[in-house]
Amino acid sequence: MVRKIKNKKNQKQIQKDLDQKMGLFDELPEECLTCEEPFDRQNREQVMSWNVVVHKEAAIVRLYCPECWSKAKEVVKDFQKRVQEREQPHD
Ligand SMILES: [Zn+2]
């Protein structure tokens, strides 16, 4: 009984989250944040391959084309590598 009620609540929460995400989908920028490559949200291929970073609290939606996204990932990877090297110095 209790479990049933809880599940119902979760379902509602999921729907709410989904609504919020769909709402933010409307806020999608029309171009890549970094290189300003135009983004066509009707283009399924672009929708699938581009990367969206949502900051829910600030209601900010950032959009990156695959090229810039992979560059950003490289930068993050490089940064993490440097941090790790600093934490575990090789003699
Ligand atoms: Zn780009």
PDB file of the backbone (N, CA, C, O) and the ligand in Angstrom, with CONECT records:
HET     ZN  A 101       1
ATOM      1  N   MET A   1       0.848  -1.215   0.000  1.00  0.00           N
ATOM      2  CA  MET A   1       0.000   0.000   0.000  1.00  0.00           C
ATOM      3  C   MET A   1       0.875   1.254   0.000  1.00  0.00           C
ATOM      4  O   MET A   1       0.753   2.134  -0.852  1.00  0.00           O
ATOM      5  N   VAL A   2       1.771   1.291   1.007  1.00  0.00           N
ATOM      6  CA  VAL A   2       2.654   2.453   1.106  1.00  0.00           C
ATOM      7  C   VAL A   2       3.515   2.564  -0.141  1.00  0.00           C
ATOM      8  O   VAL A   2       3.742   3.647  -0.680  1.00  0.00           O
ATOM      9  N   ARG A   3       3.991   1.387  -0.582  1.00  0.00           N
ATOM     10  CA  ARG A   3       4.861   1.344  -1.747  1.00  0.00           C
ATOM     11  C   ARG A   3       4.127   1.881  -2.990  1.00  0.00           C
ATOM     12  O   ARG A   3       4.689   2.618  -3.800  1.00  0.00           O
ATOM     13  N   LYS A   4       2.872   1.488  -3.103  1.00  0.00           N
ATOM     14  CA  LYS A   4       2.065   1.922  -4.243  1.00  0.00           C
ATOM     15  C   LYS A   4       1.975   3.448  -4.311  1.00  0.00           C
ATOM     16  O   LYS A   4       2.153   4.065  -5.361  1.00  0.00           O
ATOM     17  N   ILE A   5       1.694   4.018  -3.158  1.00  0.00           N
ATOM     18  CA  ILE A   5       1.558   5.482  -3.088  1.00  0.00           C
ATOM     19  C   ILE A   5       2.881   6.146  -3.467  1.00  0.00           C
ATOM     20  O   ILE A   5       2.918   7.145  -4.185  1.00  0.00           O
ATOM     21  N   LYS A   6       3.971   5.552  -2.954  1.00  0.00           N
ATOM     22  CA  LYS A   6       5.295   6.110  -3.224  1.00  0.00           C
ATOM     23  C   LYS A   6       5.583   6.096  -4.730  1.00  0.00           C
ATOM     24  O   LYS A   6       6.086   7.064  -5.302  1.00  0.00           O
ATOM     25  N   ASN A   7       5.239   4.945  -5.352  1.00  0.00           N
ATOM     26  CA  ASN A   7       5.476   4.821  -6.787  1.00  0.00           C
ATOM     27  C   ASN A   7       4.691   5.862  -7.570  1.00  0.00           C
ATOM     28  O   ASN A   7       5.190   6.460  -8.524  1.00  0.00           O
ATOM     29  N   LYS A   8       3.486   6.057  -7.155  1.00  0.00           N
ATOM     30  CA  LYS A   8       2.647   7.048  -7.820  1.00  0.00           C
ATOM     31  C   LYS A   8       3.309   8.421  -7.752  1.00  0.00           C
ATOM     32  O   LYS A   8       3.330   9.172  -8.727  1.00  0.00           O
ATOM     33  N   LYS A   9       3.843   8.722  -6.584  1.00  0.00           N
ATOM     34  CA  LYS A   9       4.495  10.000  -6.373  1.00  0.00           C
ATOM     35  C   LYS A   9       5.704  10.128  -7.305  1.00  0.00           C
ATOM     36  O   LYS A   9       5.929  11.165  -7.928  1.00  0.00           O
ATOM     37  N   ASN A  10       6.477   9.031  -7.379  1.00  0.00           N
ATOM     38  CA  ASN A  10       7.656   9.046  -8.240  1.00  0.00           C
ATOM     39  C   ASN A  10       7.263   9.293  -9.692  1.00  0.00           C
ATOM     40  O   ASN A  10       7.911  10.055 -10.409  1.00  0.00           O
ATOM     41  N   GLN A  11       6.194   8.636 -10.102  1.00  0.00           N
ATOM     42  CA  GLN A  11       5.716   8.820 -11.474  1.00  0.00           C
ATOM     43  C   GLN A  11       5.424  10.289 -11.740  1.00  0.00           C
ATOM     44  O   GLN A  11       5.787  10.841 -12.778  1.00  0.00           O
ATOM     45  N   LYS A  12       4.765  10.895 -10.780  1.00  0.00           N
ATOM     46  CA  LYS A  12       4.431  12.311 -10.910  1.00  0.00           C
ATOM     47  C   LYS A  12       5.694  13.146 -11.024  1.00  0.00           C
ATOM     48  O   LYS A  12       5.790  14.062 -11.840  1.00  0.00           O
ATOM     49  N   GLN A  13       6.676  12.798 -10.167  1.00  0.00           N
ATOM     50  CA  GLN A  13       7.936  13.547 -10.153  1.00  0.00           C
ATOM     51  C   GLN A  13       8.653  13.409 -11.492  1.00  0.00           C
ATOM     52  O   GLN A  13       9.200  14.371 -12.030  1.00  0.00           O
ATOM     53  N   ILE A  14       8.634  12.172 -12.020  1.00  0.00           N
ATOM     54  CA  ILE A  14       9.287  11.939 -13.313  1.00  0.00           C
ATOM     55  C   ILE A  14       8.624  12.787 -14.389  1.00  0.00           C
ATOM     56  O   ILE A  14       9.294  13.419 -15.206  1.00  0.00           O
ATOM     57  N   GLN A  15       7.303  12.788 -14.374  1.00  0.00           N
ATOM     58  CA  GLN A  15       6.566  13.574 -15.366  1.00  0.00           C
ATOM     59  C   GLN A  15       6.913  15.051 -15.233  1.00  0.00           C
ATOM     60  O   GLN A  15       7.057  15.768 -16.224  1.00  0.00           O
ATOM     61  N   LYS A  16       7.043  15.486 -13.986  1.00  0.00           N
ATOM     62  CA  LYS A  16       7.357  16.892 -13.727  1.00  0.00           C
ATOM     63  C   LYS A  16       8.745  17.225 -14.283  1.00  0.00           C
ATOM     64  O   LYS A  16       8.938  18.248 -14.940  1.00  0.00           O
ATOM     65  N   ASP A  17       9.701  16.343 -14.006  1.00  0.00           N
ATOM     66  CA  ASP A  17      11.057  16.545 -14.517  1.00  0.00           C
ATOM     67  C   ASP A  17      11.048  16.605 -16.037  1.00  0.00           C
ATOM     68  O   ASP A  17      11.718  17.433 -16.654  1.00  0.00           O
ATOM     69  N   LEU A  18      10.264  15.697 -16.623  1.00  0.00           N
ATOM     70  CA  LEU A  18      10.170  15.634 -18.074  1.00  0.00           C
ATOM     71  C   LEU A  18       9.599  16.940 -18.623  1.00  0.00           C
ATOM     72  O   LEU A  18      10.094  17.489 -19.607  1.00  0.00           O
ATOM     73  N   ASP A  19       8.558  17.416 -17.971  1.00  0.00           N
ATOM     74  CA  ASP A  19       7.945  18.675 -18.396  1.00  0.00           C
ATOM     75  C   ASP A  19       8.970  19.796 -18.346  1.00  0.00           C
ATOM     76  O   ASP A  19       9.045  20.636 -19.243  1.00  0.00           O
ATOM     77  N   GLN A  20       9.758  19.791 -17.278  1.00  0.00           N
ATOM     78  CA  GLN A  20      10.771  20.832 -17.125  1.00  0.00           C
ATOM     79  C   GLN A  20      11.797  20.739 -18.234  1.00  0.00           C
ATOM     80  O   GLN A  20      12.213  21.748 -18.804  1.00  0.00           O
ATOM     81  N   LYS A  21      12.204  19.494 -18.535  1.00  0.00           N
ATOM     82  CA  LYS A  21      13.195  19.310 -19.581  1.00  0.00           C
ATOM     83  C   LYS A  21      12.644  19.752 -20.926  1.00  0.00           C
ATOM     84  O   LYS A  21      13.331  20.421 -21.698  1.00  0.00           O
ATOM     85  N   MET A  22      11.411  19.379 -21.201  1.00  0.00           N
ATOM     86  CA  MET A  22      10.797  19.787 -22.460  1.00  0.00           C
ATOM     87  C   MET A  22      10.675  21.306 -22.513  1.00  0.00           C
ATOM     88  O   MET A  22      10.832  21.923 -23.566  1.00  0.00           O
ATOM     89  N   GLY A  23      10.392  21.891 -21.356  1.00  0.00           N
ATOM     90  CA  GLY A  23      10.312  23.351 -21.293  1.00  0.00           C
ATOM     91  C   GLY A  23      11.646  23.965 -21.655  1.00  0.00           C
ATOM     92  O   GLY A  23      11.718  24.955 -22.382  1.00  0.00           O
ATOM     93  N   LEU A  24      12.718  23.351 -21.127  1.00  0.00           N
ATOM     94  CA  LEU A  24      14.051  23.871 -21.410  1.00  0.00           C
ATOM     95  C   LEU A  24      14.431  23.612 -22.867  1.00  0.00           C
ATOM     96  O   LEU A  24      15.224  24.347 -23.455  1.00  0.00           O
ATOM     97  N   PHE A  25      13.849  22.554 -23.439  1.00  0.00           N
ATOM     98  CA  PHE A  25      14.124  22.260 -24.839  1.00  0.00           C
ATOM     99  C   PHE A  25      13.707  23.439 -25.709  1.00  0.00           C
ATOM    100  O   PHE A  25      14.341  23.738 -26.722  1.00  0.00           O
ATOM    101  N   ASP A  26      12.638  24.097 -25.299  1.00  0.00           N
ATOM    102  CA  ASP A  26      12.194  25.293 -26.023  1.00  0.00           C
ATOM    103  C   ASP A  26      13.219  26.408 -25.923  1.00  0.00           C
ATOM    104  O   ASP A  26      13.281  27.291 -26.779  1.00  0.00           O
ATOM    105  N   GLU A  27      14.027  26.358 -24.861  1.00  0.00           N
ATOM    106  CA  GLU A  27      15.016  27.409 -24.633  1.00  0.00           C
ATOM    107  C   GLU A  27      16.326  27.123 -25.348  1.00  0.00           C
ATOM    108  O   GLU A  27      17.287  27.883 -25.222  1.00  0.00           O
ATOM    109  N   LEU A  28      16.365  26.043 -26.087  1.00  0.00           N
ATOM    110  CA  LEU A  28      17.606  25.668 -26.764  1.00  0.00           C
ATOM    111  C   LEU A  28      18.142  26.809 -27.612  1.00  0.00           C
ATOM    112  O   LEU A  28      17.400  27.409 -28.389  1.00  0.00           O
ATOM    113  N   PRO A  29      19.410  27.109 -27.470  1.00  0.00           N
ATOM    114  CA  PRO A  29      20.006  28.129 -28.328  1.00  0.00           C
ATOM    115  C   PRO A  29      19.969  27.687 -29.785  1.00  0.00           C
ATOM    116  O   PRO A  29      19.793  26.504 -30.075  1.00  0.00           O
ATOM    117  N   GLU A  30      20.130  28.619 -30.682  1.00  0.00           N
ATOM    118  CA  GLU A  30      20.045  28.289 -32.102  1.00  0.00           C
ATOM    119  C   GLU A  30      21.415  28.106 -32.722  1.00  0.00           C
ATOM    120  O   GLU A  30      21.544  27.943 -33.936  1.00  0.00           O
ATOM    121  N   GLU A  31      22.447  28.133 -31.873  1.00  0.00           N
ATOM    122  CA  GLU A  31      23.786  27.954 -32.405  1.00  0.00           C
ATOM    123  C   GLU A  31      24.701  27.405 -31.317  1.00  0.00           C
ATOM    124  O   GLU A  31      24.384  27.461 -30.129  1.00  0.00           O
ATOM    125  N   CYS A  32      25.842  26.875 -31.748  1.00  0.00           N
ATOM    126  CA  CYS A  32      26.835  26.388 -30.805  1.00  0.00           C
ATOM    127  C   CYS A  32      27.382  27.559 -29.991  1.00  0.00           C
ATOM    128  O   CYS A  32      27.677  28.626 -30.528  1.00  0.00           O
ATOM    129  N   LEU A  33      27.507  27.335 -28.697  1.00  0.00           N
ATOM    130  CA  LEU A  33      27.969  28.395 -27.809  1.00  0.00           C
ATOM    131  C   LEU A  33      29.383  28.840 -28.172  1.00  0.00           C
ATOM    132  O   LEU A  33      29.735  30.005 -27.987  1.00  0.00           O
ATOM    133  N   THR A  34      30.187  27.922 -28.682  1.00  0.00           N
ATOM    134  CA  THR A  34      31.603  28.201 -28.903  1.00  0.00           C
ATOM    135  C   THR A  34      31.904  28.703 -30.313  1.00  0.00           C
ATOM    136  O   THR A  34      32.563  29.729 -30.478  1.00  0.00           O
ATOM    137  N   CYS A  35      31.425  27.987 -31.327  1.00  0.00           N
ATOM    138  CA  CYS A  35      31.810  28.355 -32.694  1.00  0.00           C
ATOM    139  C   CYS A  35      30.656  28.985 -33.477  1.00  0.00           C
ATOM    140  O   CYS A  35      30.823  29.371 -34.634  1.00  0.00           O
ATOM    141  N   GLU A  36      29.480  29.088 -32.839  1.00  0.00           N
ATOM    142  CA  GLU A  36      28.312  29.734 -33.435  1.00  0.00           C
ATOM    143  C   GLU A  36      27.799  29.017 -34.674  1.00  0.00           C
ATOM    144  O   GLU A  36      27.105  29.602 -35.505  1.00  0.00           O
ATOM    145  N   GLU A  37      28.152  27.737 -34.785  1.00  0.00           N
ATOM    146  CA  GLU A  37      27.573  26.940 -35.855  1.00  0.00           C
ATOM    147  C   GLU A  37      26.067  26.833 -35.627  1.00  0.00           C
ATOM    148  O   GLU A  37      25.626  26.517 -34.522  1.00  0.00           O
ATOM    149  N   PRO A  38      25.278  27.097 -36.668  1.00  0.00           N
ATOM    150  CA  PRO A  38      23.823  27.084 -36.487  1.00  0.00           C
ATOM    151  C   PRO A  38      23.291  25.705 -36.141  1.00  0.00           C
ATOM    152  O   PRO A  38      23.732  24.695 -36.690  1.00  0.00           O
ATOM    153  N   PHE A  39      22.343  25.681 -35.228  1.00  0.00           N
ATOM    154  CA  PHE A  39      21.725  24.432 -34.790  1.00  0.00           C
ATOM    155  C   PHE A  39      20.274  24.412 -35.246  1.00  0.00           C
ATOM    156  O   PHE A  39      19.509  25.345 -35.002  1.00  0.00           O
ATOM    157  N   ASP A  40      19.914  23.310 -35.924  1.00  0.00           N
ATOM    158  CA  ASP A  40      18.538  23.147 -36.392  1.00  0.00           C
ATOM    159  C   ASP A  40      17.857  22.092 -35.543  1.00  0.00           C
ATOM    160  O   ASP A  40      18.148  20.903 -35.678  1.00  0.00           O
ATOM    161  N   ARG A  41      16.960  22.509 -34.677  1.00  0.00           N
ATOM    162  CA  ARG A  41      16.340  21.558 -33.749  1.00  0.00           C
ATOM    163  C   ARG A  41      15.359  20.619 -34.456  1.00  0.00           C
ATOM    164  O   ARG A  41      14.892  19.644 -33.867  1.00  0.00           O
ATOM    165  N   GLN A  42      15.054  20.915 -35.705  1.00  0.00           N
ATOM    166  CA  GLN A  42      14.204  20.002 -36.490  1.00  0.00           C
ATOM    167  C   GLN A  42      15.053  18.885 -37.106  1.00  0.00           C
ATOM    168  O   GLN A  42      14.527  17.880 -37.584  1.00  0.00           O
ATOM    169  N   ASN A  43      16.365  19.079 -37.086  1.00  0.00           N
ATOM    170  CA  ASN A  43      17.284  18.105 -37.673  1.00  0.00           C
ATOM    171  C   ASN A  43      17.597  17.034 -36.629  1.00  0.00           C
ATOM    172  O   ASN A  43      18.341  17.270 -35.677  1.00  0.00           O
ATOM    173  N   ARG A  44      17.011  15.848 -36.831  1.00  0.00           N
ATOM    174  CA  ARG A  44      17.141  14.783 -35.845  1.00  0.00           C
ATOM    175  C   ARG A  44      18.600  14.408 -35.608  1.00  0.00           C
ATOM    176  O   ARG A  44      19.007  14.141 -34.478  1.00  0.00           O
ATOM    177  N   GLU A  45      19.374  14.392 -36.678  1.00  0.00           N
ATOM    178  CA  GLU A  45      20.780  14.028 -36.565  1.00  0.00           C
ATOM    179  C   GLU A  45      21.520  15.009 -35.651  1.00  0.00           C
ATOM    180  O   GLU A  45      22.340  14.614 -34.821  1.00  0.00           O
ATOM    181  N   GLN A  46      21.211  16.285 -35.825  1.00  0.00           N
ATOM    182  CA  GLN A  46      21.857  17.297 -34.982  1.00  0.00           C
ATOM    183  C   GLN A  46      21.379  17.175 -33.544  1.00  0.00           C
ATOM    184  O   GLN A  46      22.166  17.278 -32.604  1.00  0.00           O
ATOM    185  N   VAL A  47      20.080  16.953 -33.385  1.00  0.00           N
ATOM    186  CA  VAL A  47      19.540  16.827 -32.028  1.00  0.00           C
ATOM    187  C   VAL A  47      20.209  15.672 -31.301  1.00  0.00           C
ATOM    188  O   VAL A  47      20.476  15.758 -30.102  1.00  0.00           O
ATOM    189  N   MET A  48      20.484  14.572 -32.038  1.00  0.00           N
ATOM    190  CA  MET A  48      21.090  13.395 -31.426  1.00  0.00           C
ATOM    191  C   MET A  48      22.576  13.596 -31.144  1.00  0.00           C
ATOM    192  O   MET A  48      23.095  13.047 -30.173  1.00  0.00           O
ATOM    193  N   SER A  49      23.266  14.370 -31.971  1.00  0.00           N
ATOM    194  CA  SER A  49      24.719  14.410 -31.864  1.00  0.00           C
ATOM    195  C   SER A  49      25.232  15.631 -31.094  1.00  0.00           C
ATOM    196  O   SER A  49      26.329  15.601 -30.537  1.00  0.00           O
ATOM    197  N   TRP A  50      24.444  16.695 -31.064  1.00  0.00           N
ATOM    198  CA  TRP A  50      24.887  17.875 -30.325  1.00  0.00           C
ATOM    199  C   TRP A  50      24.693  17.673 -28.831  1.00  0.00           C
ATOM    200  O   TRP A  50      23.901  16.836 -28.398  1.00  0.00           O
ATOM    201  N   ASN A  51      25.417  18.443 -28.068  1.00  0.00           N
ATOM    202  CA  ASN A  51      25.381  18.257 -26.629  1.00  0.00           C
ATOM    203  C   ASN A  51      24.796  19.467 -25.925  1.00  0.00           C
ATOM    204  O   ASN A  51      25.184  20.610 -26.163  1.00  0.00           O
ATOM    205  N   VAL A  52      23.855  19.173 -25.057  1.00  0.00           N
ATOM    206  CA  VAL A  52      23.176  20.226 -24.315  1.00  0.00           C
ATOM    207  C   VAL A  52      23.551  20.106 -22.848  1.00  0.00           C
ATOM    208  O   VAL A  52      23.446  19.029 -22.260  1.00  0.00           O
ATOM    209  N   VAL A  53      23.984  21.202 -22.261  1.00  0.00           N
ATOM    210  CA  VAL A  53      24.281  21.233 -20.838  1.00  0.00           C
ATOM    211  C   VAL A  53      23.260  22.140 -20.176  1.00  0.00           C
ATOM    212  O   VAL A  53      23.188  23.334 -20.467  1.00  0.00           O
ATOM    213  N   VAL A  54      22.477  21.561 -19.287  1.00  0.00           N
ATOM    214  CA  VAL A  54      21.399  22.317 -18.650  1.00  0.00           C
ATOM    215  C   VAL A  54      21.779  22.627 -17.204  1.00  0.00           C
ATOM    216  O   VAL A  54      22.094  21.728 -16.425  1.00  0.00           O
ATOM    217  N   HIS A  55      21.743  23.895 -16.865  1.00  0.00           N
ATOM    218  CA  HIS A  55      21.901  24.295 -15.468  1.00  0.00           C
ATOM    219  C   HIS A  55      20.522  24.684 -14.972  1.00  0.00           C
ATOM    220  O   HIS A  55      20.069  25.818 -15.127  1.00  0.00           O
ATOM    221  N   LYS A  56      19.869  23.691 -14.365  1.00  0.00           N
ATOM    222  CA  LYS A  56      18.471  23.851 -14.005  1.00  0.00           C
ATOM    223  C   LYS A  56      18.247  25.034 -13.081  1.00  0.00           C
ATOM    224  O   LYS A  56      17.319  25.819 -13.272  1.00  0.00           O
ATOM    225  N   GLU A  57      19.109  25.154 -12.073  1.00  0.00           N
ATOM    226  CA  GLU A  57      18.908  26.188 -11.057  1.00  0.00           C
ATOM    227  C   GLU A  57      18.933  27.574 -11.684  1.00  0.00           C
ATOM    228  O   GLU A  57      18.153  28.456 -11.324  1.00  0.00           O
ATOM    229  N   ALA A  58      19.852  27.742 -12.634  1.00  0.00           N
ATOM    230  CA  ALA A  58      19.993  29.057 -13.244  1.00  0.00           C
ATOM    231  C   ALA A  58      19.174  29.171 -14.520  1.00  0.00           C
ATOM    232  O   ALA A  58      19.139  30.222 -15.160  1.00  0.00           O
ATOM    233  N   ALA A  59      18.504  28.054 -14.887  1.00  0.00           N
ATOM    234  CA  ALA A  59      17.713  28.029 -16.123  1.00  0.00           C
ATOM    235  C   ALA A  59      18.558  28.441 -17.318  1.00  0.00           C
ATOM    236  O   ALA A  59      18.121  29.186 -18.195  1.00  0.00           O
ATOM    237  N   ILE A  60      19.784  27.930 -17.322  1.00  0.00           N
ATOM    238  CA  ILE A  60      20.684  28.220 -18.434  1.00  0.00           C
ATOM    239  C   ILE A  60      20.834  26.955 -19.273  1.00  0.00           C
ATOM    240  O   ILE A  60      21.040  25.864 -18.742  1.00  0.00           O
ATOM    241  N   VAL A  61      20.727  27.115 -20.573  1.00  0.00           N
ATOM    242  CA  VAL A  61      20.917  25.987 -21.474  1.00  0.00           C
ATOM    243  C   VAL A  61      22.077  26.310 -22.403  1.00  0.00           C
ATOM    244  O   VAL A  61      22.054  27.304 -23.129  1.00  0.00           O
ATOM    245  N   ARG A  62      23.085  25.458 -22.369  1.00  0.00           N
ATOM    246  CA  ARG A  62      24.239  25.667 -23.235  1.00  0.00           C
ATOM    247  C   ARG A  62      24.264  24.578 -24.288  1.00  0.00           C
ATOM    248  O   ARG A  62      23.960  23.417 -24.015  1.00  0.00           O
ATOM    249  N   LEU A  63      24.628  24.970 -25.483  1.00  0.00           N
ATOM    250  CA  LEU A  63      24.589  24.039 -26.603  1.00  0.00           C
ATOM    251  C   LEU A  63      25.956  23.979 -27.275  1.00  0.00           C
ATOM    252  O   LEU A  63      26.566  25.007 -27.567  1.00  0.00           O
ATOM    253  N   TYR A  64      26.426  22.754 -27.516  1.00  0.00           N
ATOM    254  CA  TYR A  64      27.728  22.577 -28.162  1.00  0.00           C
ATOM    255  C   TYR A  64      27.593  21.642 -29.350  1.00  0.00           C
ATOM    256  O   TYR A  64      26.954  20.595 -29.240  1.00  0.00           O
ATOM    257  N   CYS A  65      28.185  22.000 -30.489  1.00  0.00           N
ATOM    258  CA  CYS A  65      28.228  21.090 -31.625  1.00  0.00           C
ATOM    259  C   CYS A  65      29.243  19.989 -31.297  1.00  0.00           C
ATOM    260  O   CYS A  65      30.084  20.170 -30.417  1.00  0.00           O
ATOM    261  N   PRO A  66      29.171  18.850 -31.997  1.00  0.00           N
ATOM    262  CA  PRO A  66      30.058  17.717 -31.656  1.00  0.00           C
ATOM    263  C   PRO A  66      31.529  18.104 -31.652  1.00  0.00           C
ATOM    264  O   PRO A  66      32.296  17.625 -30.816  1.00  0.00           O
ATOM    265  N   GLU A  67      31.924  18.956 -32.570  1.00  0.00           N
ATOM    266  CA  GLU A  67      33.337  19.329 -32.676  1.00  0.00           C
ATOM    267  C   GLU A  67      33.807  20.052 -31.414  1.00  0.00           C
ATOM    268  O   GLU A  67      34.836  19.714 -30.830  1.00  0.00           O
ATOM    269  N   CYS A  68      33.035  21.045 -31.015  1.00  0.00           N
ATOM    270  CA  CYS A  68      33.404  21.818 -29.830  1.00  0.00           C
ATOM    271  C   CYS A  68      33.285  20.954 -28.577  1.00  0.00           C
ATOM    272  O   CYS A  68      34.044  21.116 -27.621  1.00  0.00           O
ATOM    273  N   TRP A  69      32.320  20.032 -28.595  1.00  0.00           N
ATOM    274  CA  TRP A  69      32.131  19.175 -27.423  1.00  0.00           C
ATOM    275  C   TRP A  69      33.349  18.290 -27.219  1.00  0.00           C
ATOM    276  O   TRP A  69      33.818  18.118 -26.093  1.00  0.00           O
ATOM    277  N   SER A  70      33.866  17.726 -28.318  1.00  0.00           N
ATOM    278  CA  SER A  70      35.026  16.846 -28.177  1.00  0.00           C
ATOM    279  C   SER A  70      36.241  17.657 -27.764  1.00  0.00           C
ATOM    280  O   SER A  70      37.093  17.176 -27.017  1.00  0.00           O
ATOM    281  N   LYS A  71      36.320  18.892 -28.251  1.00  0.00           N
ATOM    282  CA  LYS A  71      37.424  19.770 -27.827  1.00  0.00           C
ATOM    283  C   LYS A  71      37.319  20.046 -26.341  1.00  0.00           C
ATOM    284  O   LYS A  71      38.311  20.002 -25.613  1.00  0.00           O
ATOM    285  N   ALA A  72      36.086  20.336 -25.897  1.00  0.00           N
ATOM    286  CA  ALA A  72      35.867  20.628 -24.482  1.00  0.00           C
ATOM    287  C   ALA A  72      36.237  19.428 -23.627  1.00  0.00           C
ATOM    288  O   ALA A  72      36.810  19.569 -22.547  1.00  0.00           O
ATOM    289  N   LYS A  73      35.897  18.234 -24.132  1.00  0.00           N
ATOM    290  CA  LYS A  73      36.217  17.020 -23.384  1.00  0.00           C
ATOM    291  C   LYS A  73      37.725  16.834 -23.286  1.00  0.00           C
ATOM    292  O   LYS A  73      38.243  16.417 -22.250  1.00  0.00           O
ATOM    293  N   GLU A  74      38.423  17.148 -24.373  1.00  0.00           N
ATOM    294  CA  GLU A  74      39.881  17.050 -24.368  1.00  0.00           C
ATOM    295  C   GLU A  74      40.467  17.976 -23.314  1.00  0.00           C
ATOM    296  O   GLU A  74      41.381  17.607 -22.577  1.00  0.00           O
ATOM    297  N   VAL A  75      39.925  19.182 -23.257  1.00  0.00           N
ATOM    298  CA  VAL A  75      40.418  20.163 -22.285  1.00  0.00           C
ATOM    299  C   VAL A  75      40.206  19.645 -20.869  1.00  0.00           C
ATOM    300  O   VAL A  75      41.088  19.746 -20.016  1.00  0.00           O
ATOM    301  N   VAL A  76      39.011  19.083 -20.632  1.00  0.00           N
ATOM    302  CA  VAL A  76      38.704  18.557 -19.300  1.00  0.00           C
ATOM    303  C   VAL A  76      39.634  17.401 -18.963  1.00  0.00           C
ATOM    304  O   VAL A  76      40.144  17.296 -17.847  1.00  0.00           O
ATOM    305  N   LYS A  77      39.846  16.523 -19.969  1.00  0.00           N
ATOM    306  CA  LYS A  77      40.709  15.360 -19.770  1.00  0.00           C
ATOM    307  C   LYS A  77      42.135  15.807 -19.432  1.00  0.00           C
ATOM    308  O   LYS A  77      42.780  15.291 -18.519  1.00  0.00           O
ATOM    309  N   ASP A  78      42.590  16.779 -20.205  1.00  0.00           N
ATOM    310  CA  ASP A  78      43.934  17.304 -19.993  1.00  0.00           C
ATOM    311  C   ASP A  78      44.056  17.910 -18.603  1.00  0.00           C
ATOM    312  O   ASP A  78      45.059  17.726 -17.912  1.00  0.00           O
ATOM    313  N   PHE A  79      43.015  18.635 -18.208  1.00  0.00           N
ATOM    314  CA  PHE A  79      43.001  19.267 -16.895  1.00  0.00           C
ATOM    315  C   PHE A  79      43.053  18.212 -15.800  1.00  0.00           C
ATOM    316  O   PHE A  79      43.812  18.335 -14.838  1.00  0.00           O
ATOM    317  N   GLN A  80      42.228  17.161 -15.957  1.00  0.00           N
ATOM    318  CA  GLN A  80      42.207  16.100 -14.955  1.00  0.00           C
ATOM    319  C   GLN A  80      43.553  15.401 -14.873  1.00  0.00           C
ATOM    320  O   GLN A  80      44.021  15.045 -13.791  1.00  0.00           O
ATOM    321  N   LYS A  81      44.167  15.212 -16.030  1.00  0.00           N
ATOM    322  CA  LYS A  81      45.471  14.558 -16.076  1.00  0.00           C
ATOM    323  C   LYS A  81      46.497  15.375 -15.286  1.00  0.00           C
ATOM    324  O   LYS A  81      47.289  14.838 -14.512  1.00  0.00           O
ATOM    325  N   ARG A  82      46.453  16.696 -15.511  1.00  0.00           N
ATOM    326  CA  ARG A  82      47.391  17.558 -14.791  1.00  0.00           C
ATOM    327  C   ARG A  82      47.170  17.499 -13.297  1.00  0.00           C
ATOM    328  O   ARG A  82      48.124  17.450 -12.521  1.00  0.00           O
ATOM    329  N   VAL A  83      45.891  17.505 -12.888  1.00  0.00           N
ATOM    330  CA  VAL A  83      45.571  17.449 -11.466  1.00  0.00           C
ATOM    331  C   VAL A  83      46.080  16.139 -10.886  1.00  0.00           C
ATOM    332  O   VAL A  83      46.661  16.112  -9.801  1.00  0.00           O
ATOM    333  N   GLN A  84      45.856  15.047 -11.623  1.00  0.00           N
ATOM    334  CA  GLN A  84      46.287  13.742 -11.149  1.00  0.00           C
ATOM    335  C   GLN A  84      47.801  13.684 -11.035  1.00  0.00           C
ATOM    336  O   GLN A  84      48.340  13.150 -10.065  1.00  0.00           O
ATOM    337  N   GLU A  85      48.482  14.234 -12.027  1.00  0.00           N
ATOM    338  CA  GLU A  85      49.939  14.224 -12.005  1.00  0.00           C
ATOM    339  C   GLU A  85      50.473  15.014 -10.823  1.00  0.00           C
ATOM    340  O   GLU A  85      51.504  14.685 -10.237  1.00  0.00           O
ATOM    341  N   ARG A  86      49.726  16.082 -10.488  1.00  0.00           N
ATOM    342  CA  ARG A  86      50.158  16.902  -9.372  1.00  0.00           C
ATOM    343  C   ARG A  86      49.954  16.148  -8.045  1.00  0.00           C
ATOM    344  O   ARG A  86      50.752  16.254  -7.114  1.00  0.00           O
ATOM    345  N   GLU A  87      48.837  15.374  -8.001  1.00  0.00           N
ATOM    346  CA  GLU A  87      48.533  14.639  -6.784  1.00  0.00           C
ATOM    347  C   GLU A  87      49.441  13.439  -6.603  1.00  0.00           C
ATOM    348  O   GLU A  87      49.800  13.073  -5.484  1.00  0.00           O
ATOM    349  N   GLN A  88      49.811  12.822  -7.744  1.00  0.00           N
ATOM    350  CA  GLN A  88      50.674  11.637  -7.667  1.00  0.00           C
ATOM    351  C   GLN A  88      51.922  11.884  -8.482  1.00  0.00           C
ATOM    352  O   GLN A  88      52.029  11.407  -9.612  1.00  0.00           O
ATOM    353  N   PRO A  89      52.856  12.613  -7.937  1.00  0.00           N
ATOM    354  CA  PRO A  89      54.050  12.960  -8.718  1.00  0.00           C
ATOM    355  C   PRO A  89      54.903  11.729  -9.038  1.00  0.00           C
ATOM    356  O   PRO A  89      55.137  10.866  -8.192  1.00  0.00           O
ATOM    357  N   HIS A  90      55.353  11.688 -10.282  1.00  0.00           N
ATOM    358  CA  HIS A  90      56.253  10.594 -10.665  1.00  0.00           C
ATOM    359  C   HIS A  90      57.687  11.018 -10.356  1.00  0.00           C
ATOM    360  O   HIS A  90      58.099  12.133 -10.674  1.00  0.00           O
ATOM    361  N   ASP A  91      58.432  10.121  -9.737  1.00  0.00           N
ATOM    362  CA  ASP A  91      59.811  10.450  -9.406  1.00  0.00           C
ATOM    363  C   ASP A  91      60.719  10.209 -10.585  1.00  0.00           C
ATOM    364  O   ASP A  91      61.926  10.433 -10.490  1.00  0.00           O
TER     365      ASP A  91
HETATM  366 ZN    ZN A 101      30.814  24.447 -32.100  1.00  0.00          ZN2+
END
